[in-house]
């Protein structure tokens, strides 16, 4: 019996536990029981990010040295987020081609990762923090590659469903974005990471369908926060609206989707 429980605990930590229902924030808070954090060693593509961390960091430094800037993030919620900005490379397989030209090496690395659908550089300014919030979905692994980390977890870190961890330069932290979480940087230097969202194969991977559902959910969430009556609709009606909002994005992605890798990443790399 104990051995069986130990095996179940290890599977949960590595992300191989039994598949839970799909979650999107438009339907309310996440109530699943998936892992809070995933062990990077259980996800072969994290080795590529670790190996290329130095090159990715150097490319970002060159971009900023040429006058490149981080831009404010779009968020559907009615919140003000100071000190949190980014450089978008791809969002739910929607490419930002000007960024591709600025970051050719980074884009080349990302295109080797199967089912990667979203990536961006992200800066958290000194003294900044983000309020606790649920992420958009449980369909992906959210990976943070540490590029500039100014302090230990007490001063610069992330808390996911009550569990705290910090970043390390050149290492990858992977967590379940669906859980309620918040981040902080109480140092006098910026924290900069590369964020990657990699769709889970058990939900169909980085398909256009999954990406259009994600984009449709974000669009509907934007309206929910501006017309709160939508938050009180019965779930079947919300589901119909979700499908309807997803269709234009699906049509767009059929023509313009990021050509992410879909074959398994070789182990040991």
GUPAMAR-851777 format. One record per residue (C-alpha): x, y, z; residue number from 1; residue in three letters. Coordinates in pm, 1 decimal, padded with zeros to 6 digits. Each point is the difference from the previous one (the first is absolute). Layout:
BEGIN
+----------+----------+----------+-----+-----+
|       px |       py |       pz |   k |   r |
+----------+----------+----------+-----+-----+
|        X |        Y |        Z | NUM | ALA |
...
+----------+----------+----------+-----+-----+
This chain:
BEGIN
+----------+----------+----------+-----+-----+
|       px |       py |       pz |   k |   r |
+----------+----------+----------+-----+-----+
|  00000.0 |  00000.0 |  00000.0 |   1 | UNK |
|  00276.6 |  00247.9 |  00094.6 |   2 | UNK |
|  00191.4 | -00075.8 | -00319.7 |   3 | UNK |
| -00314.1 |  00068.9 | -00201.6 |   4 | UNK |
| -00047.2 |  00338.2 |  00172.4 |   5 | UNK |
|  00366.1 |  00087.2 | -00056.3 |   6 | UNK |
| -00037.4 | -00076.0 | -00370.8 |   7 | UNK |
| -00312.7 |  00218.1 | -00023.1 |   8 | UNK |
|  00180.2 |  00288.9 |  00171.1 |   9 | UNK |
|  00292.7 | -00025.0 | -00242.6 |  10 | UNK |
| -00233.3 | -00005.9 | -00299.5 |  11 | UNK |
| -00179.5 |  00308.1 |  00126.2 |  12 | UNK |
|  00326.0 |  00190.0 |  00045.1 |  13 | UNK |
|  00120.2 | -00090.2 | -00348.9 |  14 | UNK |
| -00330.5 |  00098.2 | -00162.5 |  15 | UNK |
| -00096.2 | -00352.7 | -00104.0 |  16 | UNK |
| -00300.5 | -00028.1 |  00233.2 |  17 | UNK |
| -00345.1 | -00085.3 | -00136.0 |  18 | UNK |
| -00130.4 |  00264.3 | -00239.0 |  19 | UNK |
| -00236.3 |  00247.8 |  00162.9 |  20 | UNK |
| -00275.8 |  00192.2 | -00180.1 |  21 | UNK |
|  00090.9 |  00294.6 | -00220.0 |  22 | UNK |
| -00011.0 |  00328.4 |  00189.4 |  23 | UNK |
| -00046.8 |  00355.7 | -00126.7 |  24 | UNK |
| -00024.2 |  00296.5 |  00236.2 |  25 | UNK |
| -00323.3 |  00120.6 | -00162.0 |  26 | UNK |
| -00175.3 | -00279.1 |  00192.1 |  27 | UNK |
|  00124.9 |  00109.2 |  00343.2 |  28 | UNK |
|  00292.8 | -00080.9 |  00231.3 |  29 | UNK |
|  00211.8 | -00306.6 | -00066.4 |  30 | UNK |
| -00106.6 | -00288.4 |  00224.5 |  31 | UNK |
|  00220.2 | -00272.5 | -00144.3 |  32 | UNK |
|  00260.9 | -00199.7 |  00186.5 |  33 | UNK |
|  00285.5 | -00000.2 | -00249.1 |  34 | UNK |
|  00360.5 |  00058.2 |  00111.3 |  35 | UNK |
|  00092.1 |  00353.1 |  00106.8 |  36 | UNK |
|  00349.1 | -00034.0 | -00143.3 |  37 | UNK |
|  00144.3 | -00249.0 | -00250.2 |  38 | UNK |
|  00348.7 | -00142.7 |  00018.0 |  39 | UNK |
|  00187.0 |  00134.8 | -00304.4 |  40 | UNK |
|  00189.5 | -00328.9 | -00037.9 |  41 | UNK |
| -00331.0 | -00171.8 | -00084.6 |  42 | UNK |
| -00042.1 |  00232.8 | -00302.2 |  43 | UNK |
|  00281.2 | -00063.4 | -00252.5 |  44 | UNK |
| -00034.6 |  00335.1 | -00178.5 |  45 | UNK |
|  00110.5 |  00189.4 |  00312.1 |  46 | UNK |
|  00355.8 | -00128.0 | -00063.3 |  47 | UNK |
|  00008.3 |  00199.7 | -00323.5 |  48 | UNK |
| -00099.4 |  00319.2 |  00182.4 |  49 | UNK |
|  00267.2 | -00052.5 |  00264.2 |  50 | UNK |
|  00265.6 | -00067.8 | -00262.5 |  51 | UNK |
| -00091.2 |  00311.6 | -00199.2 |  52 | UNK |
| -00059.3 |  00233.5 |  00295.3 |  53 | UNK |
|  00326.9 |  00188.3 | -00048.8 |  54 | UNK |
| -00058.5 |  00058.1 | -00370.4 |  55 | UNK |
| -00358.7 |  00110.6 |  00060.2 |  56 | UNK |
|  00112.8 |  00241.8 |  00269.1 |  57 | UNK |
|  00272.0 |  00146.7 | -00224.3 |  58 | UNK |
| -00249.8 |  00052.9 | -00283.1 |  59 | UNK |
| -00233.4 |  00186.4 |  00237.0 |  60 | UNK |
|  00287.3 |  00216.7 |  00127.0 |  61 | UNK |
|  00091.1 |  00092.1 | -00359.4 |  62 | UNK |
| -00363.4 |  00088.1 | -00074.5 |  63 | UNK |
| -00025.2 |  00225.6 |  00303.5 |  64 | UNK |
|  00336.8 |  00154.2 | -00084.2 |  65 | UNK |
| -00137.7 |  00101.8 | -00340.8 |  66 | UNK |
| -00282.9 |  00186.5 |  00169.5 |  67 | UNK |
| -00256.2 | -00282.4 |  00014.1 |  68 | UNK |
| -00265.3 |  00030.7 |  00267.3 |  69 | UNK |
| -00235.9 | -00213.4 |  00202.8 |  70 | UNK |
| -00366.4 |  00080.9 | -00063.7 |  71 | UNK |
| -00303.0 | -00005.8 |  00235.2 |  72 | UNK |
| -00176.3 | -00335.4 |  00011.2 |  73 | UNK |
| -00362.2 | -00032.9 | -00106.3 |  74 | UNK |
| -00213.1 | -00139.4 |  00280.6 |  75 | UNK |
| -00376.7 | -00055.8 | -00024.7 |  76 | UNK |
| -00058.6 |  00080.3 |  00368.5 |  77 | UNK |
| -00080.5 |  00348.5 |  00128.9 |  78 | UNK |
|  00328.7 |  00029.1 |  00188.7 |  79 | UNK |
|  00297.9 |  00231.0 | -00025.9 |  80 | UNK |
|  00331.0 | -00183.1 | -00019.9 |  81 | UNK |
|  00297.0 |  00229.8 |  00051.2 |  82 | UNK |
|  00351.4 | -00123.2 | -00060.0 |  83 | UNK |
| -00100.7 | -00310.8 | -00197.0 |  84 | UNK |
|  00076.1 |  00018.7 | -00372.3 |  85 | UNK |
|  00103.6 | -00229.5 | -00280.1 |  86 | UNK |
|  00123.8 | -00064.7 | -00352.4 |  87 | UNK |
| -00237.9 | -00237.4 | -00174.6 |  88 | UNK |
|  00134.1 | -00258.3 | -00242.4 |  89 | UNK |
| -00310.9 | -00214.0 | -00047.8 |  90 | UNK |
| -00339.8 | -00018.5 |  00172.8 |  91 | UNK |
| -00208.9 | -00315.3 | -00036.8 |  92 | UNK |
|  00183.0 | -00062.9 | -00331.6 |  93 | UNK |
| -00066.4 |  00355.2 | -00117.4 |  94 | UNK |
|  00346.7 |  00120.2 | -00112.0 |  95 | UNK |
|  00152.8 |  00344.5 |  00049.3 |  96 | UNK |
|  00221.2 |  00011.0 | -00305.1 |  97 | UNK |
|  00185.6 |  00321.4 |  00086.6 |  98 | UNK |
|  00120.5 | -00173.2 |  00315.8 |  99 | UNK |
|  00112.9 | -00299.0 | -00207.3 | 100 | UNK |
|  00235.4 |  00232.1 | -00187.9 | 101 | UNK |
|  00135.0 |  00141.5 |  00326.0 | 102 | UNK |
|  00049.8 | -00340.1 |  00166.2 | 103 | UNK |
|  00093.1 | -00249.5 | -00273.6 | 104 | UNK |
|  00198.6 | -00230.8 |  00227.2 | 105 | UNK |
| -00264.3 | -00008.8 |  00274.3 | 106 | UNK |
| -00274.7 | -00067.7 | -00253.3 | 107 | UNK |
|  00208.9 | -00278.9 | -00151.9 | 108 | UNK |
|  00029.3 | -00160.6 |  00343.3 | 109 | UNK |
| -00370.3 |  00033.9 |  00075.1 | 110 | UNK |
| -00097.5 | -00155.1 | -00331.9 | 111 | UNK |
|  00171.0 | -00321.6 |  00110.3 | 112 | UNK |
| -00236.0 | -00042.3 |  00297.5 | 113 | UNK |
| -00302.3 | -00217.6 | -00080.6 | 114 | UNK |
| -00337.0 |  00155.6 |  00082.0 | 115 | UNK |
|  00143.3 |  00336.1 |  00103.7 | 116 | UNK |
| -00276.4 |  00251.8 | -00066.2 | 117 | UNK |
|  00095.5 |  00316.3 |  00193.5 | 118 | UNK |
|  00331.0 |  00166.8 |  00082.5 | 119 | UNK |
|  00107.0 |  00341.8 |  00121.1 | 120 | UNK |
|  00276.4 |  00175.7 |  00186.9 | 121 | UNK |
| -00131.7 |  00139.8 |  00326.5 | 122 | UNK |
|  00134.4 |  00261.6 |  00239.0 | 123 | UNK |
| -00110.0 |  00063.4 |  00358.4 | 124 | UNK |
|  00139.6 |  00335.4 |  00106.6 | 125 | UNK |
|  00161.8 |  00064.0 |  00339.4 | 126 | UNK |
| -00261.3 |  00022.6 |  00274.2 | 127 | UNK |
| -00279.4 | -00133.4 | -00220.5 | 128 | UNK |
| -00241.7 | -00283.1 |  00072.7 | 129 | UNK |
| -00302.7 | -00154.8 | -00166.4 | 130 | UNK |
| -00324.9 | -00059.9 |  00188.7 | 131 | UNK |
| -00104.8 | -00359.3 |  00056.4 | 132 | UNK |
| -00197.0 | -00133.3 | -00294.9 | 133 | UNK |
| -00099.7 | -00319.5 | -00180.4 | 134 | UNK |
|  00152.2 | -00065.8 | -00342.1 | 135 | UNK |
| -00204.7 | -00043.2 | -00315.9 | 136 | UNK |
|  00006.0 | -00380.9 | -00031.4 | 137 | UNK |
|  00152.6 | -00329.7 |  00111.8 | 138 | UNK |
|  00073.8 | -00113.2 | -00356.7 | 139 | UNK |
|  00367.4 |  00092.2 |  00006.6 | 140 | UNK |
|  00320.2 | -00015.6 |  00201.6 | 141 | UNK |
|  00119.7 |  00352.2 |  00080.1 | 142 | UNK |
|  00379.6 |  00012.7 | -00001.3 | 143 | UNK |
|  00216.9 |  00288.0 |  00123.6 | 144 | UNK |
|  00361.9 |  00008.9 | -00117.0 | 145 | UNK |
|  00198.1 |  00219.4 |  00240.7 | 146 | UNK |
|  00210.7 |  00261.2 | -00182.2 | 147 | UNK |
|  00055.7 |  00270.3 |  00264.4 | 148 | UNK |
| -00096.3 | -00097.9 |  00354.9 | 149 | UNK |
|  00087.4 |  00265.6 |  00260.3 | 150 | UNK |
| -00067.9 | -00189.3 |  00323.4 | 151 | UNK |
| -00114.2 | -00308.7 |  00186.4 | 152 | UNK |
| -00362.2 | -00105.6 |  00039.7 | 153 | UNK |
| -00054.7 |  00219.1 |  00307.9 | 154 | UNK |
|  00068.9 |  00309.5 | -00208.4 | 155 | UNK |
| -00085.5 | -00116.6 | -00354.1 | 156 | UNK |
| -00225.1 | -00298.6 | -00052.1 | 157 | UNK |
| -00331.4 | -00159.6 | -00085.6 | 158 | UNK |
| -00265.9 | -00162.8 |  00215.8 | 159 | UNK |
| -00233.4 | -00257.8 | -00157.6 | 160 | UNK |
| -00290.9 | -00119.0 |  00215.0 | 161 | UNK |
|  00197.7 |  00067.3 |  00316.1 | 162 | UNK |
|  00332.7 | -00147.9 | -00114.6 | 163 | UNK |
|  00290.1 |  00240.2 | -00054.4 | 164 | UNK |
|  00293.5 | -00036.7 | -00235.1 | 165 | UNK |
|  00264.0 |  00226.2 | -00149.6 | 166 | UNK |
|  00168.0 |  00026.3 | -00338.2 | 167 | UNK |
|  00362.2 | -00076.3 | -00084.1 | 168 | UNK |
|  00193.2 |  00146.9 | -00290.6 | 169 | UNK |
|  00035.8 | -00261.0 | -00273.1 | 170 | UNK |
| -00254.1 | -00237.2 |  00155.1 | 171 | UNK |
| -00363.0 | -00073.4 | -00079.8 | 172 | UNK |
| -00292.8 |  00018.7 |  00241.1 | 173 | UNK |
| -00322.6 | -00168.3 | -00119.0 | 174 | UNK |
| -00336.0 |  00043.8 |  00169.9 | 175 | UNK |
| -00375.8 | -00039.5 | -00040.6 | 176 | UNK |
| -00121.5 |  00346.2 | -00100.9 | 177 | UNK |
| -00363.5 | -00089.4 |  00074.3 | 178 | UNK |
|  00057.8 |  00012.6 |  00375.8 | 179 | UNK |
| -00030.9 |  00329.6 |  00184.5 | 180 | UNK |
|  00348.9 |  00148.8 |  00007.6 | 181 | UNK |
|  00190.7 |  00324.1 |  00040.8 | 182 | UNK |
|  00354.9 |  00128.5 | -00053.0 | 183 | UNK |
|  00218.7 |  00267.1 |  00157.4 | 184 | UNK |
|  00331.1 |  00178.5 | -00044.5 | 185 | UNK |
|  00094.1 |  00199.3 |  00308.0 | 186 | UNK |
|  00360.9 |  00051.0 | -00108.1 | 187 | UNK |
|  00163.8 |  00305.0 | -00158.9 | 188 | UNK |
|  00058.9 | -00175.4 | -00334.7 | 189 | UNK |
| -00236.7 | -00133.9 | -00267.7 | 190 | UNK |
| -00090.3 | -00366.7 | -00033.3 | 191 | UNK |
| -00005.2 | -00114.4 | -00364.7 | 192 | UNK |
| -00116.6 | -00339.9 | -00122.1 | 193 | UNK |
| -00107.0 | -00172.3 | -00319.3 | 194 | UNK |
| -00354.9 | -00135.4 |  00035.3 | 195 | UNK |
| -00100.0 | -00305.3 | -00206.0 | 196 | UNK |
| -00339.7 | -00170.2 | -00009.4 | 197 | UNK |
|  00015.3 | -00357.9 | -00128.0 | 198 | UNK |
| -00332.3 | -00174.8 | -00058.8 | 199 | UNK |
| -00045.2 | -00337.7 |  00168.3 | 200 | UNK |
| -00024.5 | -00296.0 | -00235.0 | 201 | UNK |
| -00282.7 | -00158.8 |  00200.6 | 202 | UNK |
| -00224.4 |  00293.6 | -00101.0 | 203 | UNK |
|  00096.5 | -00012.4 | -00365.6 | 204 | UNK |
|  00322.6 |  00199.6 |  00006.0 | 205 | UNK |
|  00051.0 |  00328.2 | -00181.5 | 206 | UNK |
| -00281.2 | -00042.1 | -00250.8 | 207 | UNK |
| -00171.9 |  00294.5 | -00164.7 | 208 | UNK |
| -00319.9 | -00111.9 |  00171.9 | 209 | UNK |
|  00156.0 |  00024.4 |  00347.2 | 210 | UNK |
|  00157.0 |  00335.6 | -00079.2 | 211 | UNK |
| -00325.3 |  00142.8 | -00137.3 | 212 | UNK |
| -00182.4 | -00115.5 |  00314.9 | 213 | UNK |
|  00260.5 |  00176.0 |  00210.7 | 214 | UNK |
| -00023.2 |  00323.4 | -00200.2 | 215 | UNK |
| -00380.1 | -00018.9 |  00000.6 | 216 | UNK |
|  00000.5 | -00041.2 |  00377.7 | 217 | UNK |
|  00223.8 |  00305.4 |  00043.5 | 218 | UNK |
| -00227.4 |  00208.6 | -00224.9 | 219 | UNK |
| -00310.0 | -00111.0 |  00191.5 | 220 | UNK |
|  00176.6 |  00065.7 |  00331.3 | 221 | UNK |
|  00067.7 |  00356.7 | -00116.1 | 222 | UNK |
| -00373.8 |  00051.3 | -00044.8 | 223 | UNK |
| -00085.2 | -00170.6 |  00328.7 | 224 | UNK |
|  00205.1 |  00250.6 |  00195.7 | 225 | UNK |
| -00164.8 |  00291.2 | -00182.0 | 226 | UNK |
| -00355.3 | -00141.0 |  00005.4 | 227 | UNK |
| -00023.2 | -00193.5 |  00330.1 | 228 | UNK |
| -00343.1 | -00132.7 | -00090.1 | 229 | UNK |
|  00182.9 | -00246.7 | -00225.0 | 230 | UNK |
|  00160.5 | -00153.1 |  00309.0 | 231 | UNK |
| -00345.5 | -00110.0 |  00117.9 | 232 | UNK |
| -00101.5 | -00183.1 | -00315.3 | 233 | UNK |
| -00067.6 | -00376.0 |  00026.8 | 234 | UNK |
|  00300.2 | -00209.6 | -00094.8 | 235 | UNK |
| -00162.1 | -00139.5 | -00321.2 | 236 | UNK |
| -00053.3 |  00356.4 | -00127.4 | 237 | UNK |
|  00356.7 |  00096.8 |  00088.0 | 238 | UNK |
|  00118.3 | -00311.2 | -00183.4 | 239 | UNK |
| -00192.0 |  00099.9 | -00314.0 | 240 | UNK |
|  00145.2 |  00350.0 |  00015.6 | 241 | UNK |
|  00346.5 | -00147.4 |  00047.3 | 242 | UNK |
| -00037.1 | -00212.5 | -00313.3 | 243 | UNK |
| -00130.2 |  00296.9 | -00197.0 | 244 | UNK |
|  00284.4 |  00228.8 |  00107.6 | 245 | UNK |
|  00251.1 | -00270.3 | -00092.2 | 246 | UNK |
| -00106.4 | -00038.6 | -00362.6 | 247 | UNK |
|  00155.8 |  00322.4 | -00140.6 | 248 | UNK |
|  00328.0 | -00086.6 |  00169.9 | 249 | UNK |
| -00010.3 | -00349.7 | -00148.4 | 250 | UNK |
| -00049.1 |  00149.5 | -00347.1 | 251 | UNK |
|  00294.8 |  00234.7 |  00056.7 | 252 | UNK |
|  00227.1 | -00278.3 |  00122.8 | 253 | UNK |
| -00080.3 | -00219.2 | -00298.5 | 254 | UNK |
|  00192.8 |  00254.6 | -00207.8 | 255 | UNK |
|  00241.7 |  00166.9 |  00241.1 | 256 | UNK |
|  00092.1 | -00251.7 |  00270.3 | 257 | UNK |
|  00352.4 | -00016.8 |  00141.4 | 258 | UNK |
|  00161.6 | -00312.1 | -00152.3 | 259 | UNK |
|  00087.6 | -00160.2 |  00333.7 | 260 | UNK |
|  00167.1 | -00340.8 |  00008.3 | 261 | UNK |
| -00239.5 | -00288.6 |  00056.8 | 262 | UNK |
|  00230.6 | -00300.6 |  00012.0 | 263 | UNK |
|  00125.8 | -00135.1 |  00334.0 | 264 | UNK |
|  00312.0 |  00173.0 |  00128.0 | 265 | UNK |
|  00293.7 | -00243.4 |  00011.7 | 266 | UNK |
|  00078.7 | -00112.6 |  00354.2 | 267 | UNK |
|  00343.7 |  00053.4 |  00138.9 | 268 | UNK |
|  00041.7 |  00327.1 | -00189.2 | 269 | UNK |
+----------+----------+----------+-----+-----+
